[in-house]
Amino acid sequence: MLALRIRSRLGLTVGAGLAVLLLGPLLGPGYVLVRDMVFVPRMPLGRQLLGLDGVPRAVPSDLLVALASRVVAAGWLQDLVLVAIVVCGAWGAGRLVPTASRAGALAAATTYGWSAYLHERLLLGQWALLVGWAVLPWAARAALAWRRGHPGWPAIACLACAATGGASAVLLVGLVVVVCGRPLKALAATALLSLPWALPGLLQPVASGDPAGVAAFAAHADTPLGLLGSLLTGGGVWAPAAVPPGRSAGVVAAVLVLLVAAVGLPRLWTRLGHRLLVAGGMGLLLALLGRLPGLSDALRWAVVHVPAAGLLRDGQKWLAPFVLLTAAAVACGAEVVVARVPRERVRRVAAALVVLAPIAALPGAAWGEHRRLTVSHYPRDWQRVPDQTRGMVLVLPWTLYRAFPWDGNRTVLDPATKLLRRPVVNDDLPLVQGSVRGEDPVAARVEAAVTSGEALLPALRAAGIAQVLVERTTRGADPGALERQTRGLTVVTETDELALYAVPGGGPEPSSGPDWPVVLGDLVAGGYGLLAVVRAVRGRRPY
């Protein structure tokens, strides 16, 4: 077998090359703002970073970004995070499977590090979820070693790293560690490391989820291969705008990768056992959950009645274990295919084809997703006006996502949710057709008044909202409608970009629930994660 250090170097080399190929034009001053990926110049430290004000969606990732941006400028921090995600994902995949072939290690790295899954989630801006994707091959290897009798600290350390990305990231990695490692111990570790986001969600009132989100976020076909074919080739995202350039054009190369994986599957089973196959199969099943008769009905019921069930709505994000299984099988398949070619020169060509096929499947994704991702700069108003906010702030227009001229009119999460120290009330998620209601109870109380288009003053007073922030240049901002809605409010400051109003007789500082259970949970999870990392490093083994 090829030595681990060689597979590791090959995977690291591929990861670095893919990072440059994908992120090259994005590296440097400024911010890559797309959908959920919103880094801001200075995120204020406050209770909202612990998930204590509003729905705890970005816990603890926002807190870690806020702290790290005190040391490294936020724009450069974003670059470091994105490069680390691509490099670590490909690197881990290259060293996962014992193989006698350099082509196998290289093929595993390119299959995982250039997968449709990575590109689609990047175009959705879900960098925190991709932290879990990057950790997944490392966690799988450590969990399989744990199952064979090695210490479990490396697997738990991987879980701790994934937990920095929040709920979806740690649960994604937890699925693989539970299946591939020691199930009960891994389940307990996952639960403990989930405290930072689970406790705020349980201790705060949250409106019931919108069952319409199940159909809206269910996996969809993004190739001529249909839904199942799209998922088997690593795609199937729900948002058409997140389908990477050239996805359909590269379908032949994607099928070639899948065939090589099918050839290598028996050898993979022999070398690593069946548990990685089980984890991959479970990921594929979860990806189909919202599209299967009966199961989709059960999911709709759970979204309304079961806390945190909304995490299952976006089924395709759970496909990552299957993508990892494909990459591991491709490593073994490349070894089989290359060995069967009799002539040395032809063997090299065959090896190159297998290694480069994943890139050929998505050639248009290079160089910033074919310039669909670019660098933007915040106007000065966005760094000045938020400092004047007090109390709960309602943001208009009433939609959670924006499109600004200064960001190339790309759809992006409202930057106010990251820039303001106080809770932001704006919880409607727009889709191509209709919208999905959010889970913020304050937003639910004022939604009818906001959507009526009439003056908001009575509803704002009743809900305890202190200020209104109007984003004037975003797509959908109707000056006439905004003027009617803000009638009776007092102007605090106005600029070309933003207008801030005070609500006369408006809300006091929002009432605070008990902080100590959440802080204690953060300390317990953080201490346990740090202990796991230290024990894993001190007892380092060539897993």
N, C-alpha and C positions, 0 to 999 in steps of 0.2 A: 504494500500500500504506500501511497505517497505520504511522506511525513507531514504531520500537522503544521509544522512551521512553514513548509513550502506551500501548502494549501492556503494557509493564512496570508502569506505574502502575495499570492496570486489574487486572492479575494480583495485584499487591501488595494492592490494596484488597479484592479478593475473598478473598485468603488471610487477611487480618486479620479480615474478617467471619466467615469459616468457623471460624477459631480461636476466636473468642468464642462462636459458636453451639454448637460442639462442646465446648469446654473450660471455658466460663464458670464452672460450679459447682465445678470442680476446682482453680481457681487460689486460692492462699493457703496458710497454714500446714498442715502435715501431708503425707501421702504417699498417692499413688494406687497401691495394691498389687493387681495382678491378674496371675495366671499368671507370665510371665517378667519382668514389670516390677517389680523390687524395688530401690528406692532405700532406703538405710539411713542413720541419723543420722551415722555416721562409719565409713567403710569403712577397715579397717587397711591400711597399706602393707606389702607383703611379696612374697615370691616368687610367691605364687599369682596376683598381678595380672599377672605376665609369662607365665602359663600353665605355670609350672615345677612346680607341685604339683597333680596331677590333670589331668583332661581340659581343654584350653584352649578353653572354650566362649565366654567373654566377654572375649576379648582382641582389641584393646587397650581396649575400651570401659570395662571396669571400672577400669582404671588411670586413664584420663582423668577418669572420674567421681570417683574417689578424690582425685585432685589438685585438681580444680575445686571439690570440696566443702570443701576447706581455705580457699577464698576466698569461696564463696557457700554458704549453708546448703543442705543436700542437698534439702530439700523445695522450696525456691525454685528450685534448680537443675533439678529435675525439671520444674517448671512452664515454665521457660525452654526446655528441650529440646523439650517437647511442642508449645509454641506455635511454636517455630522450624520444627519438622517440618511442621506444617500450612501455615504461611505460606509457607515456601520451596517446598513442593511445588506449591501453586496458583499462586504467583508465577511459577515457572519454566515451568509449562505455559502460562500466559497469554502469555508472550513467545516461546514456541518457534516458532510457525508464522507466516510472513508472511501477513497477512490485511488486506483493505481494510475489514473490518467490526469495529466495537467489539463487536457481539454475538458474533462469532467468538472474539475474545480472552477475553471474559467466559465464554462457554460452555466453552472449553478449560479455564479455571481451575476452574470448578465441577465439570466432569466428572472431572478428575483429583483435585481437592482434596476431593471428597465421594464418592469412589468406594467401592464395597463392599470393595475390596481394603484401603483405608486403615482402614476401620472394623473389618474382620475381624482384621487384624493388630494393631490397637490393643487389641481385646478379648482377643487372645492375649498382650498385653503385650510384643510384640516391637518395642520402641522402637528398638533398635539396627538392626534390619533396615529400619525406616522412615526411618532416616537415609539409607540408600541410595535408598529411594523418593523422598525429598525432593530428593536431588541429581540424580536421573535426568533430568529435563527439561533441566537446565542442562548436564549431561554430553552429552546427545544433540545439543544445539545446538552446543556447542563441538566435538564430534567431527565433525559434518557440516562445520563451518567448516575443521577440520583437513584433512578430505578434499579440500576445495576449494583447499588451498594455504596457508591461514593457519597461524600457529604452533600447535604442539600443547600448549603449556604450560597453557592454560585447561582442556583436556580432562583432562590429567594432574592438575591441581589439583582437579578434580571427583572424580577417582579417589581422591586423597589424603583429601578430605573424607569420602568414602564409607568409606574404610578405617578411619576412627575408629569405625565401627559394627561392625567385625569381618568375619569370613569371608563370610557371606551377603551383606552389604551391598556389599562391594567387588567380589565376583564378579558380583552383579546389575548393578552399574554397568559393570563390566568387559565384560560381554556386549555391552552397547549401544555402548560406546566402541570395542571391537574391530570390531564389524560396521559401525559408521557412520564410524569414523575410519581411521587407518592400522593395519591389523591386526597386523603384526609388532611395531611399536613400542608399540602399545597393549597387546599381550599381554605384552611385556617389562615395561612399567610396572606392569601388574596383578600380575605375579609378584613384582616387587620390593616393591610396597606390601603384599603378602600375607605377607611374612616374619614379622611379629610373631605371627601365629597359626599359620603353617605350620611354622616351625622347632620350637616346643615340641611340636607334634603328631608330628613326625618323630623327635625326640630322646628322647621318653619312651615307655615301654611302655604300650600301649593295648589293652584287650581288643577282640576282634573285635565288629563291630556285630551287632545282632539283626535277622535278615531279616524278622521279623514286623513290624518298623517300616515296611516298604514298604507293606503293605496298610493298616496303621493310619494312616499319614500321607498316603495317596494322596488326591487331590482327590475331593470328594463333591458331589452336587447339593444346593444349598441354596435352590432355587426350583422351581416347577412346570415349568420349562423343561428339566429334566433336567441331566445333567452338563455337556454341551457348552454348553447355553444359560446355565447358571450361570457357567461360565468366561467365555463371551463377554460377559457383563454384569458382569465384574469380580470375581465371587465364587468359590464352589466350595471353601471352606476345609474341612479335614478334621474340625474340632472343632465339633459342633453348638452348644456353648455360646458359640462365637465368631461365630455368625451374628447380624448386627445386627438390632435390633428393626424389624419392618415390611418385612423383605427380600422376603417373598412377596407382601405386599399391594401393594408398589410395583413389581411386575414390569411393568406396562403402561408406566409411565414409563421403566423401564430399557430396554425394547424400543424405545421412541421414541428414546432416546439412541442406541441401536445403529443404528437406521435412518438417523438424521441422519448418523452416522459413515460409513455405507455410501454415502450420497449424496456425501459430501465426499472419499471415498477417491481417485477419479481426480484431483481438483484437488490433493490433498496430494502424490500421486506426481509431478505436474507441477512442483510448487514445491520439494519437498525430495528428490526422487528415490526410489529403491526401497529404500534401506538401512534406513530406519526400519521399513518394512513387513517386511523380512527379520528384523530384531531382534524385532519383535512376534510374528511367526510362530514364531520359535525359542522365545520365552517361552511361547507357547501349547503348543507341542510338549512342552517340559519339564514344564509343568503336568500334562500327560496321561501322563507317563512311567510312573507307577506303576499306570496303569489300562489300558495297551495290552498286548494279548497278545504274548508274546515279549520285549518291552522290559522289562516288569515282572519277568520271570524273570532277565534280565540284570542288572537293578538289584539284585535280591536277592543274586545272586552277588557283585556289586561291593561291596555293603555289608559282606559278610563278609570279603572278600579284598583290597579296595583301600582304602588310607588316604584319609580325607576323603570317601569316596563317600556317607557318611551325609548329607552336605549336600544330596543330590539326593532324599532320601526325601520330604521335604515339598514335593511338586511345585508346589503352588499358589502358593508364595511367588515362583516364577520368572515368574509371570504379569504382573508389573509392567511390563515393556516393552510388552506387549499393551495394558495399560490406558493407557499413555502414547500408544501409537499411536491408540487410540480417541479420546482427548482431542484429539489433533492433527487427526484426521479430522473430529471434531465442529466444530472451528473453521472448517474449510473448508466443511463441510456447512451450518453456520448461515449462512454467507455466501451459499451457493447458494439455500437455502430462503427467506431473507429477501428476496433480490433478485427472486425470482419472484412475490412478493406485490405486487399492483398498487397498493393503496391504502396511504397513509402510516400511518393509524391501525391498520389491520390488520397492517401490517408491524411496527409496534412490539409489538403483542400477540404475533405470531409469534416475534419476537426474544426477548421475555420468557419465552415458553414453552420455547424451546430452552435458554435460560440456566438456568432454574429446574428443568427436567426432572430433572437428576441429584439435586437436593435432594428433589424430589417422589418419587423412587424410594426414598429412605431417610429419610423425615421423622422416623421414630421414633428415629433415631440422634442427634438433637440433644440438647443439654443433658446431656452425660456419658453418651451412649448410653442415653438414657431412664433415667438414674439407675442404670444397671448399673455405672457407675464412680463411686466416691465417695472422699472423703478419709478416711484413717484415721490413728491415732496409736499408736506403739509403747508398750506398757506399760513401766514403768521397769525391770523385770527384764531386758528384752531389751537394755538399754543397760549393764547392770551385770555380769551373769553371764558374757557372752562374754570379758570381760577376764581371767577366771581359767582359761581353757583353755590347755593345754600339749600339744604333740605332735599326732599324728593323732587326730581326734575322730570317733567314730561317732555318728550321730544317729538316735534312735528317736522315733516309729515309722518303720519301714523303707519310706519312700516319699519321692520327691524333692519332691513338692508337698504343700502343707498347706491347711487351712481353719480359721481361728481365729475365735472369737466376736468379738474386738475388731476384726476386719476384715470383719464381716458375713458370715462363713463363705464368702468367695469363695476359689476355688482360686488358690493363689499359690505360687511357687517358695519353698522353705524359706529364710527370711531368714538362717539360720545360715551358708549358703554365702557370704554377703556380709559377715557380721559377724565371723566368726572369722578370726584371723590364720593359723591352721594349716589343713592339708588337712582337708576334711570328707568323711567316707565315708558316702554315702547316694545310691545311684545308680539306683534303680528308678523308672521313669516310669509312673504309673498312668493308665489310660484307662477309658472307659466300660465296655469289656469287656476284662479282662485287663490286662497291662502290657507294657512294652517294656524289655528289659534294657539297662542303660547300658554304658559302655565303660571304667569305672575298674577296673583289674586288682585293686586291693585290695578293692573292693566285691565283685568276682566271687569272691574267696577266702573271704569271710565270709558270702556270701548264703545258703548252705545252712543254716548255723548260725542265722542271724537268722530265717529263715522257719520253722525248726523250732519256735520258741517256747520253747526250753529255755534254760538258763543259758549265757551267752555267754563266760564268763571264759576257758576254754581256747582258743576260736577267736580271741578278741581278743589274747591273748598271742602266739599263733602268727603273727598278721598284723602284729604290731608296733603295735597301736593303744593309745594311752596313756589316753584318756578316753572317756566316753560321755555325751552330752547328751540328756536326755529332755525332749521338748516335751509338756507335760501336757495342754494345753487344745485341741490340734489335733483335728480330726475323725479318728476311728479310733484314738485313744489308749485302749487297754484297760488300766486300772490293774493288773489281775491278771496279764496277760501281761507287762507291763513289769516288774512286781516279780519274776517268775520269771527274766526275761532278765538282770536286773541283780543277781541273787543272787551274793554273793561280792565285789562291787565296793565300793569305799570312797566314802562320801558326801563330796563337796567342799563343795557348797552346795545348798540346796533352797529353792524359792519356790513360790508358787501356780502360776506359769507354767512354770518350768524346774527341772530337777534335773541337777546335774553330778556325775558319778562318776569316780573314778580307778580304773584297772585295776592291781591289785597285780602287780608284776613285769611290767607292761605295757611297751609299746614305748618305745624311746628316741626322740630327735628323728629324724624321717624322714631317710633318706640323701638327699643332694642330688647331682643330676647336674651336669655342667658348665654354669655360668651364662653364661659369656662368649660362646658362639655366639648365644644368644638375645638377650643385651644388644647385641651387635654388630649383629645383624639389625634390632633395634629402632632403633638409631642410624642405620643405613643407610636404612631405610624412612622414618624421621622426617625425616632430613636431605633426602632426595630429595623427600618431600612438601612440606616447607617451601620448598625451592628452587622447586618448581613453582608454589606459591601466590605467592611473591614475583615470579617471572618473569611470571606471568599478570597480576598487579596492575600491575606496571611497564609491561607492554606492552598495557595494557587496550584492547580494541577492541569495537565494538558488535556482538558476535556474537549 
